[in-house]
Structures are given as structure tokens and as C-alpha cells.
Amino acid sequence: MFKVLFTVAMVYGVWFVFKHWNRITAAHKVVMDEKRREAADQAARAPRTPVAQDLVPCPKCGSYIAAGSPCSCEKA
């Protein structure tokens, strides 16, 4: 008798876990889709503009680097 009750309890437990796992997965998918949609809407509303940086020649090697950053020749 114990084996039958144990088997029924295990089947119910597995069914219960899968039922709630599917609910959690579906809710997570809805939230992620909404976040993706919001990000796409935000990207469409405000297109990114590239940021320009002034380049200056390195006094030692002459290669152009961003103003205010060290040259790779100084690192060596």
C-alpha cells in the first residue's frame, strides 16, 4: 500500500513542478519580450550619434592618438 501511495505522490509532485515551471517560463518570456520591445522602441526614437574625438600626433612616434590618452610607445 505504501508503494502505491508513494508512486502517486511522486507522480503528483513531478506534475506539480512541471506545471509551475511552465508558468514561470511563460511569465519570464513575456517580460523579456516586453523589455526587448521597449529597447527597440527607445532605439528607434533616439538614434545614436557617433561621438567625435580630436586626434593629436604623439610627440615621440608621430602616430595619432585621442587627445589626453597615453600613446602605446610610452607603455613599452
PDB file of N, CA, C and O in Angstrom:
ATOM      1  N   MET A   1       0.821  -1.194   0.000  1.00  0.00           N
ATOM      2  CA  MET A   1       0.000   0.000   0.000  1.00  0.00           C
ATOM      3  C   MET A   1       0.872   1.268   0.000  1.00  0.00           C
ATOM      4  O   MET A   1       0.565   2.254  -0.670  1.00  0.00           O
ATOM      5  N   PHE A   2       1.964   1.209   0.771  1.00  0.00           N
ATOM      6  CA  PHE A   2       2.859   2.357   0.846  1.00  0.00           C
ATOM      7  C   PHE A   2       3.475   2.669  -0.509  1.00  0.00           C
ATOM      8  O   PHE A   2       3.622   3.836  -0.873  1.00  0.00           O
ATOM      9  N   LYS A   3       3.840   1.614  -1.270  1.00  0.00           N
ATOM     10  CA  LYS A   3       4.469   1.818  -2.565  1.00  0.00           C
ATOM     11  C   LYS A   3       3.521   2.524  -3.533  1.00  0.00           C
ATOM     12  O   LYS A   3       3.947   3.372  -4.316  1.00  0.00           O
ATOM     13  N   VAL A   4       2.247   2.176  -3.477  1.00  0.00           N
ATOM     14  CA  VAL A   4       1.267   2.793  -4.371  1.00  0.00           C
ATOM     15  C   VAL A   4       1.098   4.268  -4.014  1.00  0.00           C
ATOM     16  O   VAL A   4       1.088   5.122  -4.900  1.00  0.00           O
ATOM     17  N   LEU A   5       0.967   4.569  -2.734  1.00  0.00           N
ATOM     18  CA  LEU A   5       0.821   5.957  -2.303  1.00  0.00           C
ATOM     19  C   LEU A   5       2.068   6.771  -2.626  1.00  0.00           C
ATOM     20  O   LEU A   5       1.975   7.926  -3.042  1.00  0.00           O
ATOM     21  N   PHE A   6       3.223   6.169  -2.434  1.00  0.00           N
ATOM     22  CA  PHE A   6       4.473   6.850  -2.744  1.00  0.00           C
ATOM     23  C   PHE A   6       4.566   7.148  -4.240  1.00  0.00           C
ATOM     24  O   PHE A   6       4.980   8.240  -4.629  1.00  0.00           O
ATOM     25  N   THR A   7       4.187   6.193  -5.071  1.00  0.00           N
ATOM     26  CA  THR A   7       4.221   6.387  -6.524  1.00  0.00           C
ATOM     27  C   THR A   7       3.250   7.481  -6.946  1.00  0.00           C
ATOM     28  O   THR A   7       3.596   8.321  -7.777  1.00  0.00           O
ATOM     29  N   VAL A   8       2.054   7.489  -6.395  1.00  0.00           N
ATOM     30  CA  VAL A   8       1.072   8.524  -6.711  1.00  0.00           C
ATOM     31  C   VAL A   8       1.589   9.884  -6.255  1.00  0.00           C
ATOM     32  O   VAL A   8       1.432  10.870  -6.975  1.00  0.00           O
ATOM     33  N   ALA A   9       2.191   9.956  -5.092  1.00  0.00           N
ATOM     34  CA  ALA A   9       2.738  11.216  -4.589  1.00  0.00           C
ATOM     35  C   ALA A   9       3.878  11.711  -5.476  1.00  0.00           C
ATOM     36  O   ALA A   9       3.982  12.911  -5.728  1.00  0.00           O
ATOM     37  N   MET A  10       4.720  10.820  -5.945  1.00  0.00           N
ATOM     38  CA  MET A  10       5.827  11.213  -6.817  1.00  0.00           C
ATOM     39  C   MET A  10       5.309  11.714  -8.158  1.00  0.00           C
ATOM     40  O   MET A  10       5.808  12.714  -8.673  1.00  0.00           O
ATOM     41  N   VAL A  11       4.323  11.042  -8.730  1.00  0.00           N
ATOM     42  CA  VAL A  11       3.749  11.480  -9.999  1.00  0.00           C
ATOM     43  C   VAL A  11       3.127  12.856  -9.832  1.00  0.00           C
ATOM     44  O   VAL A  11       3.317  13.731 -10.677  1.00  0.00           O
ATOM     45  N   TYR A  12       2.383  13.056  -8.748  1.00  0.00           N
ATOM     46  CA  TYR A  12       1.768  14.355  -8.490  1.00  0.00           C
ATOM     47  C   TYR A  12       2.847  15.422  -8.288  1.00  0.00           C
ATOM     48  O   TYR A  12       2.713  16.537  -8.794  1.00  0.00           O
ATOM     49  N   GLY A  13       3.900  15.098  -7.564  1.00  0.00           N
ATOM     50  CA  GLY A  13       4.987  16.055  -7.332  1.00  0.00           C
ATOM     51  C   GLY A  13       5.666  16.472  -8.627  1.00  0.00           C
ATOM     52  O   GLY A  13       5.935  17.656  -8.832  1.00  0.00           O
ATOM     53  N   VAL A  14       5.947  15.512  -9.501  1.00  0.00           N
ATOM     54  CA  VAL A  14       6.586  15.824 -10.788  1.00  0.00           C
ATOM     55  C   VAL A  14       5.644  16.671 -11.634  1.00  0.00           C
ATOM     56  O   VAL A  14       6.078  17.646 -12.247  1.00  0.00           O
ATOM     57  N   TRP A  15       4.365  16.318 -11.677  1.00  0.00           N
ATOM     58  CA  TRP A  15       3.380  17.098 -12.439  1.00  0.00           C
ATOM     59  C   TRP A  15       3.289  18.528 -11.902  1.00  0.00           C
ATOM     60  O   TRP A  15       3.237  19.483 -12.677  1.00  0.00           O
ATOM     61  N   PHE A  16       3.269  18.672 -10.583  1.00  0.00           N
ATOM     62  CA  PHE A  16       3.179  19.984  -9.940  1.00  0.00           C
ATOM     63  C   PHE A  16       4.383  20.841 -10.295  1.00  0.00           C
ATOM     64  O   PHE A  16       4.225  22.022 -10.606  1.00  0.00           O
ATOM     65  N   VAL A  17       5.577  20.275 -10.256  1.00  0.00           N
ATOM     66  CA  VAL A  17       6.802  21.012 -10.577  1.00  0.00           C
ATOM     67  C   VAL A  17       6.790  21.456 -12.036  1.00  0.00           C
ATOM     68  O   VAL A  17       7.102  22.611 -12.327  1.00  0.00           O
ATOM     69  N   PHE A  18       6.441  20.571 -12.947  1.00  0.00           N
ATOM     70  CA  PHE A  18       6.407  20.941 -14.362  1.00  0.00           C
ATOM     71  C   PHE A  18       5.347  21.996 -14.644  1.00  0.00           C
ATOM     72  O   PHE A  18       5.569  22.894 -15.455  1.00  0.00           O
ATOM     73  N   LYS A  19       4.201  21.897 -13.984  1.00  0.00           N
ATOM     74  CA  LYS A  19       3.141  22.877 -14.193  1.00  0.00           C
ATOM     75  C   LYS A  19       3.619  24.265 -13.788  1.00  0.00           C
ATOM     76  O   LYS A  19       3.422  25.226 -14.531  1.00  0.00           O
ATOM     77  N   HIS A  20       4.232  24.382 -12.638  1.00  0.00           N
ATOM     78  CA  HIS A  20       4.715  25.688 -12.179  1.00  0.00           C
ATOM     79  C   HIS A  20       5.946  26.139 -12.955  1.00  0.00           C
ATOM     80  O   HIS A  20       6.132  27.336 -13.171  1.00  0.00           O
ATOM     81  N   TRP A  21       6.776  25.212 -13.373  1.00  0.00           N
ATOM     82  CA  TRP A  21       7.942  25.576 -14.184  1.00  0.00           C
ATOM     83  C   TRP A  21       7.487  26.198 -15.500  1.00  0.00           C
ATOM     84  O   TRP A  21       8.061  27.191 -15.947  1.00  0.00           O
ATOM     85  N   ASN A  22       6.469  25.626 -16.119  1.00  0.00           N
ATOM     86  CA  ASN A  22       5.949  26.188 -17.370  1.00  0.00           C
ATOM     87  C   ASN A  22       5.345  27.569 -17.144  1.00  0.00           C
ATOM     88  O   ASN A  22       5.499  28.443 -17.997  1.00  0.00           O
ATOM     89  N   ARG A  23       4.674  27.789 -16.043  1.00  0.00           N
ATOM     90  CA  ARG A  23       4.123  29.107 -15.735  1.00  0.00           C
ATOM     91  C   ARG A  23       5.240  30.131 -15.574  1.00  0.00           C
ATOM     92  O   ARG A  23       5.147  31.239 -16.102  1.00  0.00           O
ATOM     93  N   ILE A  24       6.280  29.773 -14.856  1.00  0.00           N
ATOM     94  CA  ILE A  24       7.401  30.681 -14.628  1.00  0.00           C
ATOM     95  C   ILE A  24       8.101  30.990 -15.951  1.00  0.00           C
ATOM     96  O   ILE A  24       8.453  32.140 -16.214  1.00  0.00           O
ATOM     97  N   THR A  25       8.304  29.970 -16.780  1.00  0.00           N
ATOM     98  CA  THR A  25       8.955  30.167 -18.065  1.00  0.00           C
ATOM     99  C   THR A  25       8.134  31.079 -18.966  1.00  0.00           C
ATOM    100  O   THR A  25       8.689  31.954 -19.632  1.00  0.00           O
ATOM    101  N   ALA A  26       6.823  30.885 -18.992  1.00  0.00           N
ATOM    102  CA  ALA A  26       5.961  31.724 -19.823  1.00  0.00           C
ATOM    103  C   ALA A  26       5.979  33.172 -19.334  1.00  0.00           C
ATOM    104  O   ALA A  26       6.040  34.096 -20.145  1.00  0.00           O
ATOM    105  N   ALA A  27       5.926  33.375 -18.025  1.00  0.00           N
ATOM    106  CA  ALA A  27       5.960  34.733 -17.476  1.00  0.00           C
ATOM    107  C   ALA A  27       7.298  35.400 -17.779  1.00  0.00           C
ATOM    108  O   ALA A  27       7.337  36.586 -18.105  1.00  0.00           O
ATOM    109  N   HIS A  28       8.384  34.654 -17.675  1.00  0.00           N
ATOM    110  CA  HIS A  28       9.710  35.195 -17.976  1.00  0.00           C
ATOM    111  C   HIS A  28       9.803  35.594 -19.444  1.00  0.00           C
ATOM    112  O   HIS A  28      10.379  36.631 -19.773  1.00  0.00           O
ATOM    113  N   LYS A  29       9.237  34.769 -20.330  1.00  0.00           N
ATOM    114  CA  LYS A  29       9.259  35.081 -21.758  1.00  0.00           C
ATOM    115  C   LYS A  29       8.479  36.355 -22.051  1.00  0.00           C
ATOM    116  O   LYS A  29       8.909  37.167 -22.870  1.00  0.00           O
ATOM    117  N   VAL A  30       7.345  36.540 -21.397  1.00  0.00           N
ATOM    118  CA  VAL A  30       6.542  37.749 -21.601  1.00  0.00           C
ATOM    119  C   VAL A  30       7.333  38.985 -21.161  1.00  0.00           C
ATOM    120  O   VAL A  30       7.357  39.995 -21.864  1.00  0.00           O
ATOM    121  N   VAL A  31       7.970  38.901 -20.012  1.00  0.00           N
ATOM    122  CA  VAL A  31       8.743  40.036 -19.502  1.00  0.00           C
ATOM    123  C   VAL A  31       9.917  40.347 -20.422  1.00  0.00           C
ATOM    124  O   VAL A  31      10.176  41.514 -20.716  1.00  0.00           O
ATOM    125  N   MET A  32      10.625  39.330 -20.876  1.00  0.00           N
ATOM    126  CA  MET A  32      11.778  39.562 -21.748  1.00  0.00           C
ATOM    127  C   MET A  32      11.341  40.124 -23.101  1.00  0.00           C
ATOM    128  O   MET A  32      12.021  40.985 -23.659  1.00  0.00           O
ATOM    129  N   ASP A  33      10.213  39.648 -23.636  1.00  0.00           N
ATOM    130  CA  ASP A  33       9.703  40.202 -24.893  1.00  0.00           C
ATOM    131  C   ASP A  33       9.337  41.669 -24.733  1.00  0.00           C
ATOM    132  O   ASP A  33       9.597  42.482 -25.620  1.00  0.00           O
ATOM    133  N   GLU A  34       8.734  42.002 -23.605  1.00  0.00           N
ATOM    134  CA  GLU A  34       8.364  43.399 -23.356  1.00  0.00           C
ATOM    135  C   GLU A  34       9.605  44.279 -23.231  1.00  0.00           C
ATOM    136  O   GLU A  34       9.625  45.397 -23.746  1.00  0.00           O
ATOM    137  N   LYS A  35      10.634  43.788 -22.554  1.00  0.00           N
ATOM    138  CA  LYS A  35      11.875  44.555 -22.432  1.00  0.00           C
ATOM    139  C   LYS A  35      12.528  44.750 -23.797  1.00  0.00           C
ATOM    140  O   LYS A  35      13.022  45.835 -24.102  1.00  0.00           O
ATOM    141  N   ARG A  36      12.531  43.687 -24.627  1.00  0.00           N
ATOM    142  CA  ARG A  36      13.096  43.799 -25.964  1.00  0.00           C
ATOM    143  C   ARG A  36      12.329  44.810 -26.799  1.00  0.00           C
ATOM    144  O   ARG A  36      12.926  45.599 -27.531  1.00  0.00           O
ATOM    145  N   ARG A  37      11.000  44.788 -26.690  1.00  0.00           N
ATOM    146  CA  ARG A  37      10.165  45.719 -27.439  1.00  0.00           C
ATOM    147  C   ARG A  37      10.423  47.154 -26.990  1.00  0.00           C
ATOM    148  O   ARG A  37      10.523  48.053 -27.824  1.00  0.00           O
ATOM    149  N   GLU A  38      10.534  47.380 -25.670  1.00  0.00           N
ATOM    150  CA  GLU A  38      10.823  48.719 -25.155  1.00  0.00           C
ATOM    151  C   GLU A  38      12.187  49.202 -25.619  1.00  0.00           C
ATOM    152  O   GLU A  38      12.340  50.368 -25.981  1.00  0.00           O
ATOM    153  N   ALA A  39      13.177  48.320 -25.613  1.00  0.00           N
ATOM    154  CA  ALA A  39      14.515  48.703 -26.053  1.00  0.00           C
ATOM    155  C   ALA A  39      14.510  49.057 -27.538  1.00  0.00           C
ATOM    156  O   ALA A  39      15.173  50.006 -27.957  1.00  0.00           O
ATOM    157  N   ALA A  40      13.766  48.297 -28.323  1.00  0.00           N
ATOM    158  CA  ALA A  40      13.695  48.592 -29.753  1.00  0.00           C
ATOM    159  C   ALA A  40      12.984  49.919 -29.991  1.00  0.00           C
ATOM    160  O   ALA A  40      13.402  50.699 -30.846  1.00  0.00           O
ATOM    161  N   ASP A  41      11.918  50.181 -29.246  1.00  0.00           N
ATOM    162  CA  ASP A  41      11.212  51.448 -29.380  1.00  0.00           C
ATOM    163  C   ASP A  41      12.103  52.614 -28.983  1.00  0.00           C
ATOM    164  O   ASP A  41      12.111  53.652 -29.645  1.00  0.00           O
ATOM    165  N   GLN A  42      12.848  52.443 -27.911  1.00  0.00           N
ATOM    166  CA  GLN A  42      13.733  53.504 -27.448  1.00  0.00           C
ATOM    167  C   GLN A  42      14.856  53.748 -28.458  1.00  0.00           C
ATOM    168  O   GLN A  42      15.238  54.894 -28.696  1.00  0.00           O
ATOM    169  N   ALA A  43      15.379  52.686 -29.046  1.00  0.00           N
ATOM    170  CA  ALA A  43      16.437  52.835 -30.041  1.00  0.00           C
ATOM    171  C   ALA A  43      15.907  53.509 -31.298  1.00  0.00           C
ATOM    172  O   ALA A  43      16.625  54.264 -31.954  1.00  0.00           O
ATOM    173  N   ALA A  44      14.651  53.235 -31.632  1.00  0.00           N
ATOM    174  CA  ALA A  44      14.066  53.842 -32.830  1.00  0.00           C
ATOM    175  C   ALA A  44      13.778  55.329 -32.606  1.00  0.00           C
ATOM    176  O   ALA A  44      13.884  56.133 -33.532  1.00  0.00           O
ATOM    177  N   ARG A  45      13.416  55.685 -31.375  1.00  0.00           N
ATOM    178  CA  ARG A  45      13.100  57.082 -31.078  1.00  0.00           C
ATOM    179  C   ARG A  45      14.343  57.947 -31.024  1.00  0.00           C
ATOM    180  O   ARG A  45      14.326  59.076 -31.512  1.00  0.00           O
ATOM    181  N   ALA A  46      15.407  57.450 -30.450  1.00  0.00           N
ATOM    182  CA  ALA A  46      16.630  58.240 -30.273  1.00  0.00           C
ATOM    183  C   ALA A  46      17.792  57.538 -30.971  1.00  0.00           C
ATOM    184  O   ALA A  46      18.487  56.733 -30.351  1.00  0.00           O
ATOM    185  N   PRO A  47      18.010  57.831 -32.242  1.00  0.00           N
ATOM    186  CA  PRO A  47      19.133  57.181 -32.920  1.00  0.00           C
ATOM    187  C   PRO A  47      20.454  57.658 -32.320  1.00  0.00           C
ATOM    188  O   PRO A  47      20.620  58.829 -31.976  1.00  0.00           O
ATOM    189  N   ARG A  48      21.358  56.742 -32.211  1.00  0.00           N
ATOM    190  CA  ARG A  48      22.662  57.065 -31.630  1.00  0.00           C
ATOM    191  C   ARG A  48      23.496  57.847 -32.622  1.00  0.00           C
ATOM    192  O   ARG A  48      23.565  57.512 -33.805  1.00  0.00           O
ATOM    193  N   THR A  49      24.123  58.885 -32.123  1.00  0.00           N
ATOM    194  CA  THR A  49      25.026  59.655 -32.958  1.00  0.00           C
ATOM    195  C   THR A  49      26.445  59.350 -32.512  1.00  0.00           C
ATOM    196  O   THR A  49      26.719  59.290 -31.313  1.00  0.00           O
ATOM    197  N   PRO A  50      27.347  59.157 -33.458  1.00  0.00           N
ATOM    198  CA  PRO A  50      28.722  58.861 -33.076  1.00  0.00           C
ATOM    199  C   PRO A  50      29.371  60.067 -32.403  1.00  0.00           C
ATOM    200  O   PRO A  50      29.109  61.216 -32.757  1.00  0.00           O
ATOM    201  N   VAL A  51      30.207  59.779 -31.441  1.00  0.00           N
ATOM    202  CA  VAL A  51      30.917  60.836 -30.718  1.00  0.00           C
ATOM    203  C   VAL A  51      32.279  61.017 -31.375  1.00  0.00           C
ATOM    204  O   VAL A  51      33.048  60.064 -31.504  1.00  0.00           O
ATOM    205  N   ALA A  52      32.564  62.225 -31.782  1.00  0.00           N
ATOM    206  CA  ALA A  52      33.844  62.522 -32.429  1.00  0.00           C
ATOM    207  C   ALA A  52      34.886  62.868 -31.374  1.00  0.00           C
ATOM    208  O   ALA A  52      34.586  63.533 -30.383  1.00  0.00           O
ATOM    209  N   GLN A  53      36.108  62.411 -31.598  1.00  0.00           N
ATOM    210  CA  GLN A  53      37.211  62.716 -30.699  1.00  0.00           C
ATOM    211  C   GLN A  53      38.307  63.411 -31.510  1.00  0.00           C
ATOM    212  O   GLN A  53      38.565  63.079 -32.667  1.00  0.00           O
ATOM    213  N   ASP A  54      38.926  64.364 -30.871  1.00  0.00           N
ATOM    214  CA  ASP A  54      40.050  65.042 -31.514  1.00  0.00           C
ATOM    215  C   ASP A  54      41.284  64.155 -31.401  1.00  0.00           C
ATOM    216  O   ASP A  54      41.565  63.595 -30.342  1.00  0.00           O
ATOM    217  N   LEU A  55      42.007  64.036 -32.492  1.00  0.00           N
ATOM    218  CA  LEU A  55      43.233  63.258 -32.509  1.00  0.00           C
ATOM    219  C   LEU A  55      44.420  64.206 -32.583  1.00  0.00           C
ATOM    220  O   LEU A  55      44.403  65.210 -33.295  1.00  0.00           O
ATOM    221  N   VAL A  56      45.447  63.854 -31.825  1.00  0.00           N
ATOM    222  CA  VAL A  56      46.677  64.653 -31.820  1.00  0.00           C
ATOM    223  C   VAL A  56      47.848  63.711 -32.095  1.00  0.00           C
ATOM    224  O   VAL A  56      47.803  62.544 -31.706  1.00  0.00           O
ATOM    225  N   PRO A  57      48.882  64.198 -32.751  1.00  0.00           N
ATOM    226  CA  PRO A  57      50.038  63.319 -33.005  1.00  0.00           C
ATOM    227  C   PRO A  57      50.858  63.142 -31.727  1.00  0.00           C
ATOM    228  O   PRO A  57      51.002  64.065 -30.926  1.00  0.00           O
ATOM    229  N   CYS A  58      51.380  61.958 -31.564  1.00  0.00           N
ATOM    230  CA  CYS A  58      52.264  61.661 -30.427  1.00  0.00           C
ATOM    231  C   CYS A  58      53.596  62.369 -30.667  1.00  0.00           C
ATOM    232  O   CYS A  58      54.140  62.286 -31.768  1.00  0.00           O
ATOM    233  N   PRO A  59      54.129  63.059 -29.666  1.00  0.00           N
ATOM    234  CA  PRO A  59      55.393  63.764 -29.880  1.00  0.00           C
ATOM    235  C   PRO A  59      56.584  62.827 -30.085  1.00  0.00           C
ATOM    236  O   PRO A  59      57.575  63.231 -30.693  1.00  0.00           O
ATOM    237  N   LYS A  60      56.514  61.596 -29.599  1.00  0.00           N
ATOM    238  CA  LYS A  60      57.654  60.683 -29.729  1.00  0.00           C
ATOM    239  C   LYS A  60      57.633  59.899 -31.038  1.00  0.00           C
ATOM    240  O   LYS A  60      58.631  59.851 -31.758  1.00  0.00           O
ATOM    241  N   CYS A  61      56.468  59.275 -31.347  1.00  0.00           N
ATOM    242  CA  CYS A  61      56.443  58.388 -32.513  1.00  0.00           C
ATOM    243  C   CYS A  61      55.639  58.957 -33.678  1.00  0.00           C
ATOM    244  O   CYS A  61      55.761  58.458 -34.796  1.00  0.00           O
ATOM    245  N   GLY A  62      54.823  59.984 -33.453  1.00  0.00           N
ATOM    246  CA  GLY A  62      54.087  60.615 -34.534  1.00  0.00           C
ATOM    247  C   GLY A  62      52.745  59.980 -34.872  1.00  0.00           C
ATOM    248  O   GLY A  62      52.028  60.503 -35.725  1.00  0.00           O
ATOM    249  N   SER A  63      52.381  58.868 -34.232  1.00  0.00           N
ATOM    250  CA  SER A  63      51.088  58.256 -34.526  1.00  0.00           C
ATOM    251  C   SER A  63      49.979  59.068 -33.868  1.00  0.00           C
ATOM    252  O   SER A  63      50.193  59.686 -32.826  1.00  0.00           O
ATOM    253  N   TYR A  64      48.805  59.068 -34.469  1.00  0.00           N
ATOM    254  CA  TYR A  64      47.697  59.864 -33.956  1.00  0.00           C
ATOM    255  C   TYR A  64      46.946  59.097 -32.875  1.00  0.00           C
ATOM    256  O   TYR A  64      46.592  57.931 -33.044  1.00  0.00           O
ATOM    257  N   ILE A  65      46.713  59.788 -31.757  1.00  0.00           N
ATOM    258  CA  ILE A  65      46.002  59.205 -30.616  1.00  0.00           C
ATOM    259  C   ILE A  65      44.947  60.190 -30.157  1.00  0.00           C
ATOM    260  O   ILE A  65      44.986  61.368 -30.512  1.00  0.00           O
ATOM    261  N   ALA A  66      43.990  59.695 -29.354  1.00  0.00           N
ATOM    262  CA  ALA A  66      42.952  60.586 -28.817  1.00  0.00           C
ATOM    263  C   ALA A  66      43.594  61.564 -27.848  1.00  0.00           C
ATOM    264  O   ALA A  66      44.507  61.213 -27.100  1.00  0.00           O
ATOM    265  N   ALA A  67      43.105  62.789 -27.875  1.00  0.00           N
ATOM    266  CA  ALA A  67      43.677  63.822 -27.009  1.00  0.00           C
ATOM    267  C   ALA A  67      43.490  63.434 -25.549  1.00  0.00           C
ATOM    268  O   ALA A  67      42.390  63.073 -25.133  1.00  0.00           O
ATOM    269  N   GLY A  68      44.563  63.508 -24.775  1.00  0.00           N
ATOM    270  CA  GLY A  68      44.509  63.202 -23.354  1.00  0.00           C
ATOM    271  C   GLY A  68      44.778  61.760 -23.002  1.00  0.00           C
ATOM    272  O   GLY A  68      44.801  61.424 -21.818  1.00  0.00           O
ATOM    273  N   SER A  69      44.987  60.881 -23.985  1.00  0.00           N
ATOM    274  CA  SER A  69      45.270  59.488 -23.667  1.00  0.00           C
ATOM    275  C   SER A  69      46.742  59.186 -23.960  1.00  0.00           C
ATOM    276  O   SER A  69      47.336  59.789 -24.854  1.00  0.00           O
ATOM    277  N   PRO A  70      47.324  58.257 -23.209  1.00  0.00           N
ATOM    278  CA  PRO A  70      48.752  57.951 -23.441  1.00  0.00           C
ATOM    279  C   PRO A  70      48.931  57.136 -24.710  1.00  0.00           C
ATOM    280  O   PRO A  70      48.050  56.369 -25.098  1.00  0.00           O
ATOM    281  N   CYS A  71      50.057  57.304 -25.339  1.00  0.00           N
ATOM    282  CA  CYS A  71      50.386  56.560 -26.561  1.00  0.00           C
ATOM    283  C   CYS A  71      50.950  55.187 -26.175  1.00  0.00           C
ATOM    284  O   CYS A  71      51.453  54.997 -25.068  1.00  0.00           O
ATOM    285  N   SER A  72      50.857  54.260 -27.088  1.00  0.00           N
ATOM    286  CA  SER A  72      51.371  52.919 -26.807  1.00  0.00           C
ATOM    287  C   SER A  72      52.896  52.898 -26.752  1.00  0.00           C
ATOM    288  O   SER A  72      53.479  51.981 -26.173  1.00  0.00           O
ATOM    289  N   CYS A  73      53.548  53.893 -27.345  1.00  0.00           N
ATOM    290  CA  CYS A  73      55.017  53.925 -27.303  1.00  0.00           C
ATOM    291  C   CYS A  73      55.500  54.264 -25.891  1.00  0.00           C
ATOM    292  O   CYS A  73      56.622  53.910 -25.532  1.00  0.00           O
ATOM    293  N   GLU A  74      54.681  54.941 -25.084  1.00  0.00           N
ATOM    294  CA  GLU A  74      55.068  55.263 -23.711  1.00  0.00           C
ATOM    295  C   GLU A  74      54.898  54.075 -22.777  1.00  0.00           C
ATOM    296  O   GLU A  74      55.523  54.020 -21.718  1.00  0.00           O
ATOM    297  N   LYS A  75      54.052  53.125 -23.164  1.00  0.00           N
ATOM    298  CA  LYS A  75      53.814  51.950 -22.342  1.00  0.00           C
ATOM    299  C   LYS A  75      54.966  50.958 -22.442  1.00  0.00           C
ATOM    300  O   LYS A  75      55.205  50.200 -21.501  1.00  0.00           O
ATOM    301  N   ALA A  76      55.669  50.948 -23.541  1.00  0.00           N
ATOM    302  CA  ALA A  76      56.731  49.969 -23.762  1.00  0.00           C
ATOM    303  C   ALA A  76      57.984  50.299 -23.010  1.00  0.00           C
ATOM    304  O   ALA A  76      58.968  49.565 -23.098  1.00  0.00           O
TER     305      ALA A  76
END
